[in-house]
Amino acid sequence: MKRVLLLAALVAMVAGCGEKAEPTGSEAPRQEPFTVMLDYVPNADHAGLYAAMDAGLYRQAGLDVKLVAPPDPAAPLRLLAAGKADLAISYTPELLLARDNGEERIVSVGALVQKPLTSLIALPAGGVKTPKDLAGKRVATSGIPYQSAYLKTILQKAGVDPTSVKETNVGFNLTQAMLSKKADATLGSFWNYEGVDLQQRGENPTILRMEDIGVPTYNELIFVARRQDLDEAGSSRLRRFLSATAAGHRLLQKNPQAGVDALLKADKGLEPKLQAAAIKATLPVFFPEAQAPEDRAAPTTVAPVPVKDLPWGWQEPIVWATYERWMRAEGLLTRPPSEASPLTNEFLPGEGLGESSRDR
C-alpha cells in the first residue's frame, strides 16, 4: 500500500513539474546575442550606438548587443569575414578594396556617417589655406593608398604640379607631424575629431573636407555584414539592430549629452568637452541628405524622394557608383566589377517590403 501511495505521489509531482506557468506579461523579451566590431576605440562617431545601448533600446529589441573595439584598425572586416562578429563598422574604400581582393560575400547594409570625415588640415605655420597652397609643401598621410590617390586628385583639381609636393608617411601620428613641423599639412585626420581637437587647443587649423576639394563624396563609416548571415533569423536581428540604432541617433539629435554620458560610461578616459564638441560637429552627417535630381541614378519617372522620407542609414547608390568609378580610374580596384552590389538598403527601417524605387 505504501508503494502505491509513493508511486501516486511521484506521478503527481512529475505532472506538476510539467505544468506551464501562465504568462504575466512582464517577461523581458529573449535577448539574442549580437556582436558589433567597431572601426576603432569608442569615440563620438559611435555616440548614437552607445546612446541606444544606454537607453535600453537594444534590449527592448530583444538583442544583447556587444560593441567591441578591434585589436587594430585593419581588423574589423577580416574578423567579420571569419565569423567573429555579426556586423562590422568600416569605411567605404576598405569595403570596396576587400571585395576587389575576393571577399565578395560582404556587403554594406547601412551608413553610419553619410559624408567623408577625412580631411586636409593645416596649421597657420604651414601656410596652407587652399589646395593651391600645397605647391612646394610637405603633406603627411598614413601611408594608405587611397589617401595618396585623394592627394593626387586634389592637386589635379587645383592645378598643382604633383612633383612639387612631398608626401610623407607618418602612420597615425598626423597631428603630431604638424605640431612638430615635420609636415605643412596632413591628409587623413578627421575634421570632426582631430580638427575639433585642434580648434579647442586654440591652434586655429585650416580644415578642408574631401568632397569640397575634388574627391567624390562617399559614406565615411558603414555597417558591413556577411551575405550568408542574412537568412531569415539573421535578417530579423539586423533589422532590429538598425531600427534601434536609428532610434538611438534620433535620441542623440534631441539630446547630444545622452551620447556624451553613454560614451563616458564605456570609456572613462575620454575627455568630456572634446566628445561633446565632436558629437555636435558630427550630428548633421549622421543623417541622410537628399541628392539633387541630376545627382541621382539614371533618369526615372519616379519623383525624387524628399529627404524626410529617407530612412536613417540610407546609402545613395549613385554616390557609391561614382566613388567606385573614381577608385577604378585611380587603379585602386583592378578586378572587373562584381555582379553582386556592394550595398543594400533593404534592412533599413521601412525598407525591404518590396522593390524600392529609390534603389533604381
C-alpha positions as CSV (number, residue, x, y, z in Angstrom):
1,M,0.0,0.0,0.0
2,K,2.9,2.4,0.9
3,R,4.4,1.7,-2.5
4,V,1.1,2.6,-4.2
5,L,0.9,5.8,-2.3
6,L,4.5,6.7,-3.0
7,L,4.0,6.0,-6.7
8,A,0.9,8.2,-6.8
9,A,2.8,11.0,-5.1
10,L,5.7,10.7,-7.6
11,V,3.2,10.8,-10.6
12,A,1.6,13.9,-9.1
13,M,5.0,15.6,-8.7
14,V,6.1,14.9,-12.2
15,A,2.7,16.1,-13.6
16,G,3.1,19.3,-11.5
17,C,6.6,19.9,-12.9
18,G,5.2,19.7,-16.4
19,E,2.7,22.4,-15.9
20,K,3.4,25.8,-17.6
21,A,3.0,28.9,-15.7
22,E,0.5,31.4,-17.1
23,P,2.3,34.4,-18.7
24,T,2.2,37.5,-16.7
25,G,3.0,39.9,-19.5
26,S,6.0,41.2,-17.6
27,E,8.6,38.9,-19.0
28,A,11.5,40.5,-20.8
29,P,12.0,39.6,-24.5
30,R,14.5,36.9,-25.1
31,Q,17.9,38.5,-25.6
32,E,19.7,37.3,-28.8
33,P,23.5,37.9,-28.8
34,F,24.6,40.4,-31.4
35,T,28.3,41.5,-31.7
36,V,29.3,44.7,-33.5
37,M,33.0,45.1,-34.3
38,L,33.8,48.9,-34.1
39,D,36.2,50.5,-36.5
40,Y,38.3,52.0,-33.7
41,V,38.1,52.6,-30.0
42,P,34.8,54.2,-28.7
43,N,34.5,57.9,-29.8
44,A,32.0,60.5,-31.0
45,D,31.4,58.6,-34.3
46,H,29.8,55.8,-32.1
47,A,27.7,58.1,-29.9
48,G,24.4,57.0,-31.3
49,L,25.1,53.4,-30.7
50,Y,26.2,53.9,-27.1
51,A,23.1,56.2,-26.6
52,A,20.9,53.4,-27.9
53,M,22.6,50.9,-25.6
54,D,22.4,53.2,-22.5
55,A,18.7,53.9,-23.1
56,G,17.9,50.1,-23.3
57,L,16.8,50.3,-27.0
58,Y,18.7,47.2,-28.0
59,R,17.3,45.2,-25.0
60,Q,13.8,46.3,-26.0
61,A,14.5,45.0,-29.5
62,G,15.5,41.6,-28.0
63,L,19.2,42.0,-28.6
64,D,22.1,41.6,-26.3
65,V,24.5,43.9,-28.2
66,K,28.2,43.9,-27.6
67,L,30.2,46.8,-29.0
68,V,33.8,45.6,-29.4
69,A,36.9,47.7,-30.2
70,P,39.1,46.0,-32.8
71,P,42.7,44.8,-31.9
72,D,43.9,47.1,-34.7
73,P,42.1,49.4,-37.3
74,A,42.7,47.0,-40.1
75,A,41.0,44.1,-38.3
76,P,37.2,44.7,-38.5
77,L,36.5,43.3,-42.0
78,R,38.9,40.4,-41.5
79,L,37.2,39.4,-38.3
80,L,33.8,39.8,-39.8
81,A,34.7,37.5,-42.7
82,A,36.0,35.0,-40.2
83,G,32.6,35.0,-38.4
84,K,33.9,36.7,-35.3
85,A,31.2,39.4,-35.4
86,D,27.6,39.8,-36.6
87,L,28.4,43.2,-38.0
88,A,31.4,45.4,-38.5
89,I,31.8,49.2,-38.8
90,S,34.2,50.0,-41.6
91,Y,34.9,52.5,-44.4
92,T,33.6,52.6,-47.9
93,P,37.0,52.3,-49.6
94,E,38.0,49.5,-47.3
95,L,34.9,47.5,-48.2
96,L,35.5,48.1,-51.9
97,L,39.1,47.0,-51.6
98,A,38.2,43.9,-49.7
99,R,35.7,42.9,-52.3
100,D,38.3,43.6,-55.0
101,N,40.6,41.2,-53.2
102,G,37.9,38.4,-53.5
103,E,35.8,38.9,-50.4
104,E,32.6,39.4,-52.3
105,R,30.4,37.9,-49.5
106,I,30.5,41.1,-47.5
107,V,28.0,43.9,-48.2
108,S,27.3,47.4,-46.7
109,V,23.9,47.3,-45.0
110,G,23.7,50.9,-43.8
111,A,25.6,54.2,-43.5
112,L,26.7,55.3,-40.0
113,V,28.3,58.6,-41.3
114,Q,26.9,60.0,-44.5
115,K,29.9,62.2,-45.6
116,P,33.7,61.9,-45.7
117,L,35.3,62.7,-42.4
118,T,38.8,62.5,-43.9
119,S,40.2,66.0,-44.4
120,L,43.2,68.1,-45.3
121,I,44.3,70.0,-42.2
122,A,47.0,72.6,-41.8
123,L,48.1,74.9,-39.0
124,P,48.9,78.6,-39.7
125,A,52.7,77.9,-39.7
126,G,52.1,75.5,-42.7
127,G,50.9,78.3,-44.9
128,V,48.1,76.2,-46.5
129,K,44.7,77.9,-46.8
130,T,43.6,76.3,-50.1
131,P,44.8,73.3,-52.2
132,K,46.7,75.7,-54.5
133,D,48.9,76.5,-51.5
134,L,50.2,72.9,-51.4
135,A,52.8,73.6,-54.1
136,G,56.2,73.1,-52.6
137,K,54.8,71.8,-49.3
138,R,55.1,68.6,-47.3
139,V,51.9,66.6,-46.7
140,A,51.7,63.9,-44.1
141,T,49.5,60.8,-44.7
142,S,49.0,57.5,-43.0
143,G,50.5,55.6,-46.0
144,I,47.1,54.3,-47.1
145,P,47.0,54.1,-51.0
146,Y,43.6,55.8,-51.3
147,Q,44.9,58.7,-49.3
148,S,47.7,59.2,-51.8
149,A,45.0,59.0,-54.5
150,Y,43.0,61.7,-52.7
151,L,46.0,63.9,-52.7
152,K,46.7,63.3,-56.4
153,T,43.1,64.2,-57.2
154,I,43.1,67.3,-55.1
155,L,46.3,68.5,-56.7
156,Q,45.0,67.9,-60.2
157,K,41.8,69.8,-59.4
158,A,43.8,72.7,-58.0
159,G,46.2,72.7,-60.9
160,V,49.2,72.0,-58.7
161,D,52.2,70.1,-60.1
162,P,52.2,66.8,-58.0
163,T,56.0,66.6,-58.3
164,S,56.2,69.8,-56.3
165,V,54.5,68.2,-53.3
166,K,56.3,65.8,-50.9
167,E,54.0,63.1,-49.4
168,T,55.4,61.7,-46.1
169,N,54.0,58.5,-44.4
170,V,53.8,59.2,-40.6
171,G,51.4,56.4,-39.8
172,F,48.7,57.6,-37.4
173,N,50.8,60.4,-36.0
174,L,49.3,63.0,-38.2
175,T,48.6,65.8,-35.7
176,Q,52.0,65.4,-34.1
177,A,53.6,65.7,-37.6
178,M,52.1,69.2,-37.9
179,L,52.7,70.3,-34.4
180,S,56.4,69.3,-34.7
181,K,56.6,71.0,-38.1
182,K,57.6,67.8,-39.9
183,A,54.7,68.4,-42.2
184,D,53.0,71.6,-43.5
185,A,49.6,69.8,-43.8
186,T,48.1,66.4,-43.2
187,L,45.6,64.3,-45.1
188,G,43.9,61.6,-43.2
189,S,42.7,63.1,-40.0
190,F,39.0,63.6,-39.3
191,W,37.6,67.1,-39.3
192,N,35.1,66.1,-36.6
193,Y,37.7,64.8,-34.2
194,E,41.3,65.9,-34.8
195,G,40.0,69.1,-36.4
196,V,37.8,69.9,-33.4
197,D,40.6,68.9,-31.0
198,L,42.9,71.4,-32.7
199,Q,40.3,74.1,-32.6
200,Q,39.8,73.5,-28.9
201,R,43.5,73.8,-28.3
202,G,43.5,77.2,-30.0
203,E,45.7,76.1,-32.9
204,N,43.4,77.8,-35.5
205,P,43.6,75.0,-38.1
206,T,42.5,75.3,-41.7
207,I,40.2,72.3,-42.4
208,L,39.4,71.3,-46.0
209,R,36.9,68.5,-46.5
210,M,37.4,65.9,-49.2
211,E,34.2,66.4,-51.0
212,D,34.8,70.2,-51.2
213,I,38.3,69.9,-52.8
214,G,37.8,67.4,-55.6
215,V,37.3,63.9,-54.1
216,P,34.0,62.3,-54.9
217,T,31.8,62.1,-51.8
218,Y,31.2,58.8,-50.0
219,N,29.9,57.4,-46.8
220,E,32.8,57.5,-44.4
221,L,31.6,54.9,-41.9
222,I,29.3,52.0,-42.9
223,F,27.8,48.8,-41.3
224,V,29.1,45.7,-43.1
225,A,27.6,42.2,-42.9
226,R,28.2,38.8,-44.5
227,R,25.6,37.8,-47.0
228,Q,25.5,34.2,-45.7
229,D,24.4,35.5,-42.3
230,L,21.4,37.3,-43.7
231,D,18.9,34.3,-43.6
232,E,15.5,34.8,-42.0
233,A,16.8,34.8,-38.5
234,G,19.9,36.9,-39.3
235,S,17.9,39.4,-41.2
236,S,15.5,39.8,-38.3
237,R,18.3,40.6,-35.9
238,L,19.9,43.0,-38.3
239,R,16.6,44.9,-38.9
240,R,16.1,45.2,-35.2
241,F,19.6,46.4,-34.6
242,L,19.4,49.1,-37.3
243,S,16.0,50.2,-36.2
244,A,17.2,50.6,-32.6
245,T,20.3,52.3,-33.8
246,A,18.3,54.8,-35.8
247,A,16.2,55.5,-32.7
248,G,19.5,56.0,-30.8
249,H,20.5,58.7,-33.3
250,R,17.2,60.4,-33.0
251,L,17.7,60.4,-29.2
252,L,21.2,61.9,-29.8
253,Q,19.8,64.5,-32.1
254,K,17.4,65.7,-29.4
255,N,19.8,65.3,-26.5
256,P,23.5,65.2,-27.5
257,Q,24.5,64.9,-23.9
258,A,23.0,61.4,-23.8
259,G,25.7,60.4,-26.2
260,V,28.4,62.0,-24.2
261,D,27.2,60.3,-21.0
262,A,27.0,57.0,-22.7
263,L,30.5,57.2,-24.2
264,L,32.0,58.2,-20.8
265,K,30.4,55.1,-19.3
266,A,32.0,53.0,-22.0
267,D,35.4,54.7,-21.6
268,K,36.1,56.8,-18.6
269,G,39.3,58.0,-20.1
270,L,37.5,60.1,-22.7
271,E,37.6,63.9,-22.4
272,P,34.0,65.1,-21.9
273,K,34.5,68.5,-23.5
274,L,36.1,67.1,-26.7
275,Q,33.4,64.4,-27.0
276,A,30.6,66.9,-26.6
277,A,32.1,69.2,-29.3
278,A,32.8,66.3,-31.7
279,I,29.3,65.0,-31.3
280,K,27.9,68.4,-32.0
281,A,30.0,68.7,-35.2
282,T,29.1,65.2,-36.4
283,L,25.4,65.3,-35.8
284,P,24.5,66.6,-39.3
285,V,26.3,63.8,-41.1
286,F,24.7,61.1,-39.1
287,F,21.5,61.7,-41.1
288,P,20.9,61.3,-44.9
289,E,20.7,64.3,-47.2
290,A,18.6,64.3,-50.3
291,Q,20.5,64.3,-53.6
292,A,19.7,66.8,-56.3
293,P,17.6,65.1,-59.1
294,E,20.5,65.3,-61.5
295,D,22.8,63.6,-59.0
296,R,20.6,60.6,-58.6
297,A,20.7,57.4,-60.6
298,A,19.5,57.1,-64.2
299,P,16.5,59.1,-65.3
300,T,13.3,57.7,-63.9
301,T,9.6,58.6,-63.9
302,V,9.7,58.2,-60.1
303,A,9.6,61.6,-58.3
304,P,12.7,62.3,-56.2
305,V,12.3,61.2,-52.6
306,P,12.1,64.1,-50.0
307,V,14.9,63.9,-47.5
308,K,12.4,63.5,-44.7
309,D,11.4,60.2,-46.3
310,L,14.9,58.7,-46.5
311,P,15.5,56.3,-43.6
312,W,18.3,56.7,-41.2
313,G,21.3,54.8,-42.6
314,W,20.4,55.4,-46.3
315,Q,23.1,54.8,-48.9
316,E,22.7,56.6,-52.2
317,P,23.5,54.1,-55.0
318,I,24.7,56.8,-57.4
319,V,27.1,58.1,-54.8
320,W,28.6,54.6,-54.4
321,A,28.8,54.1,-58.2
322,T,30.6,57.4,-58.7
323,Y,33.1,56.7,-55.9
324,E,33.8,53.2,-57.2
325,R,34.4,54.6,-60.7
326,W,36.9,57.0,-59.2
327,M,38.7,54.2,-57.4
328,R,38.9,52.2,-60.6
329,A,40.2,55.3,-62.5
330,E,42.9,55.6,-59.9
331,G,44.0,52.0,-60.2
332,L,42.9,51.2,-56.7
333,L,40.4,48.5,-57.9
334,T,41.6,46.1,-60.6
335,R,39.1,43.2,-60.8
336,P,36.0,43.5,-63.0
337,P,33.0,44.8,-61.1
338,S,31.1,42.1,-59.3
339,E,27.5,41.3,-60.2
340,A,26.6,41.4,-56.5
341,S,26.1,45.0,-55.4
342,P,28.4,46.3,-52.6
343,L,25.5,47.8,-50.8
344,T,21.8,47.2,-49.9
345,N,19.3,49.4,-48.2
346,E,16.7,46.6,-47.7
347,F,17.4,46.2,-43.9
348,L,16.9,49.8,-43.0
349,P,13.7,51.0,-41.2
350,G,10.8,50.9,-43.6
351,E,12.8,49.3,-46.4
352,G,12.8,45.8,-47.9
353,L,9.0,45.5,-48.0
354,G,9.1,45.3,-51.8
355,E,11.1,46.8,-54.6
356,S,12.2,50.3,-53.7
357,S,12.2,52.8,-56.5
358,R,14.9,54.6,-54.6
359,D,17.4,51.8,-55.4
360,R,16.9,52.2,-59.1
